[in-house]
Amino acid sequence: MEARSSFGAMSELELTPERMREMGYQAVDRLVERIAGLEDLPAWQGTTREAMRRRLAGADPERPTAFGALLDELFDSVLPYGTSTDHPRFLAFIPSCPTWPGILGDLIAAGSGIYPGTWIGSSGYAALELEVLGWFKEWLGYPEDSAGLLMSGGSMATLAALVTARATRLGAEPWSGVIYASSEAHSSVVRAARILGFPDDRIRILEADRGFRLSPSALAEAVAADRERGLRPFFAAAAAGSTSTGAVDPLDELADVCEREGVWLHVDAAYGGFAVLTEPGRALLRGLDRADSITLDPHKWLFQPFEAGCLMVRRGRELVSAFRVSGTYLQDTELSDAGAPDDAEVNFGDRGPQLTRSARALKIWLSIRHFGLGRFRAEIEKGLALAERAAERIEASEALELVTGPLLGVVCFRSGGGEAEDAARVRRLLDSGIGMVSSTRVGGEYVMRLCIMNHRTRWEDVERVIEELERPAGPGTITVAGAS
Ligand SMILES: Cc1ncc(COP(=O)(O)O)c(C=O)c1O
């Protein structure tokens, strides 16, 4: 078949600098318009699969389409459907509200032709990622010889922590290993164990205590019982900010048990970890620095765009020896890196499951350097303070009762009218587009839950959402935000 373009001609996929600028400005304009108008947009806009199929029908990938028309299609007919996690009244699940420099960081990362898997592919960038990881070490109180890497999110970080612990503690005989977590642990812990092939009977889910925390004595008892059965307890996952209630497990006491028993202590601080930047957060997270590994999610309470997760490992060499596998086709990337985490050229592909990866440190570096850490600290403090005020407001409410919190930005509450009534209130708020909260179960009971960690959220936003949830759900009160 004859080639369509002749050799030597300009690539058919190349654009002139003028055209690139023009398209960039168009895309940036649409993004800025959306963010500036968020207040007036619904926090959630529902749709059906069929309606989306209709909206997207007729697209012919063989035919070129004007960039402006495609932006219209995306911004008008595709992207508005679903949640806006950066909306000031999106208080559901774990919100993510990226800063503008962080958003631009992702654009620069994609447009800079760097290859963040190896040192030769991205020496400048790799040094930047080391710099960012160095900040995290300092914030966490981790030692100099700790090491980490940026990953897609908390789930992958916990998976990589389990790989590292398995390689370090179980070596060639992994199948007698036992993993421990509390009933409040995030599902990513069990998923990581399953991915790695641990059968369900090697995963102990220990009933959380009355404060929804992993009990050190329950852990010690379970470890002893498994030892008696001839098994090898090796990994305990604690939470520093559980997803349902924000509870922080007793990290110091758990570290004592784990040290005594030779069990790897992993702390899932995916959303709560960055509270160490604040004084109250540091007090709550006491003992975090004793963990063998830590999951952090900068795309949660460090205000970064998805994806930005992070694994930190206390003894960095253990991370490298768990993941490092060489290939002849990579021989040109072997400079002086001897696997030392800090004093040699680092191939980030040696620290995790991905070789080719995106340059996630860029957005973190750019946003923190631009604003200065103080502004991030202030916004985390604001989240903590807003949650406290929300809890007081709920306690004072005649229509609502506080169930848990405030704990690291999370407040759980109910109306007293039962699950169906509260679920209807949550749904009505969702359908109204005014805001969004999610629900969970505390001690088996349905509760409504506020998660306040969006820097765009002000007290009036929280109050408006609480006021909506105070009103009994009744027929005729639902106004649907464009659910078609
Ligand atoms: C405590 C905790 N751990 C882990 C995760 C999973 O993180 P990711 O969604 O980034 O994989 C979450 C997500 O909300 C979480 O809250």
The ligand as an ORCA input file, in Angstrom:
! r2SCAN-3c Opt
* xyz 0 1
  C      -8.217      5.695     53.387
  C      -8.163      5.409     51.915
  N      -7.269      4.526     51.447
  C      -7.167      4.241     50.129
  C      -8.000      4.841     49.220
  C      -7.869      4.482     47.762
  O      -7.204      5.492     47.108
  P      -7.261      5.649     45.501
  O      -8.698      5.848     45.172
  O      -6.410      6.836     45.260
  O      -6.724      4.399     44.906
  C      -8.951      5.766     49.659
  C      -9.854      6.421     48.691
  O     -10.714      7.164     49.020
  C      -9.032      6.053     51.042
  O      -9.930      6.925     51.520
*
